Amino acid sequence: MEMPVSGIVVVPFKGKEKALVTRLNEMGVDALGIGKKGIACVVEASSSKDIERKVKLIESWDDVVNVSLIYHNFEDETRELSRDYQ
């Protein structure tokens, strides 16, 4: 079973970008780069619930203005759930 994957953009307060990239990488979030609209990241976890927990944690950080979900792949998770209900 593949893990769910989400693409997010983390918007930091000005001047906090590099420190935030380090912090994201330390928690297992793949920070891909800093752009004009924020930090592009990929979040993987064992379930969508775990991704939600990670995003909520990031949103709570003092150096974060906003987190936007750009993409979420949960096909394999959906297939697993549908098998459980058959």
ZIFENHU-V400017 format. One record per residue. RES is the residue in one small letter. PHI is phi in whole degrees, -180 to 180 (NA if undefined). OMEGA is omega in degrees with one decimal (NA if undefined). D_CENTER is the distance of its C-alpha to the mean C-alpha in whole Angstrom. Layout:
((RES	PHI	OMEGA	D_CENTER) (RES	PHI	OMEGA	D_CENTER))
//
This chain:
((m	NA	176.9	19) (e	-80	178.5	16) (m	-83	172.1	13) (p	-64	-178.5	10) (v	-131	176.3	8) (s	-127	170.6	6) (g	-103	-179.4	6) (i	-131	169.7	5) (v	-118	178.5	8) (v	-101	179.7	8) (v	-98	-178.6	12) (p	-93	168.8	14) (f	-68	-178.3	18) (k	-54	179.3	20) (g	89	-177.0	21) (k	-104	-171.4	18) (e	-58	-174.6	16) (k	-65	178.0	17) (a	-64	-179.6	17) (l	-70	176.0	13) (v	-58	178.4	12) (t	-60	-178.8	14) (r	-64	178.6	13) (l	-63	179.3	9) (n	-62	179.5	11) (e	-64	179.3	13) (m	-92	176.5	11) (g	91	175.9	10) (v	-91	-178.5	7) (d	-85	177.5	8) (a	-83	-171.7	9) (l	-86	-179.3	11) (g	171	179.7	14) (i	-103	177.8	15) (g	-123	-179.2	16) (k	-62	-176.1	18) (k	-100	178.3	16) (g	140	-177.9	13) (i	-104	178.0	11) (a	-79	-175.5	9) (c	-137	170.7	6) (v	-118	179.9	6) (v	-118	174.9	4) (e	-119	177.9	7) (a	-158	-178.0	9) (s	-76	178.5	13) (s	-154	176.2	12) (s	-61	178.4	10) (k	-62	178.4	11) (d	-66	175.6	10) (i	-63	178.4	6) (e	-58	178.8	8) (r	-63	178.9	9) (k	-63	-179.4	7) (v	-64	178.4	5) (k	-63	177.1	9) (l	-63	178.9	10) (i	-60	179.0	8) (e	-60	-176.9	10) (s	-81	-178.1	13) (w	-68	-177.7	14) (d	-64	-177.7	17) (d	-92	-179.5	16) (v	-111	175.9	13) (v	-83	-172.4	15) (n	-162	171.4	12) (v	-128	179.1	8) (s	-116	174.7	9) (l	-81	-178.8	7) (i	-104	-175.5	9) (y	-154	174.0	9) (h	-144	177.9	9) (n	-110	-179.7	12) (f	-134	-177.7	13) (e	-57	-178.2	17) (d	-63	177.9	18) (e	-64	179.0	17) (t	-66	177.6	19) (r	-61	178.7	22) (e	-62	179.4	22) (l	-63	-178.7	22) (s	-67	175.2	25) (r	-65	179.7	27) (d	-65	-176.2	27) (y	-99	179.5	28) (q	-90	NA	31))
//
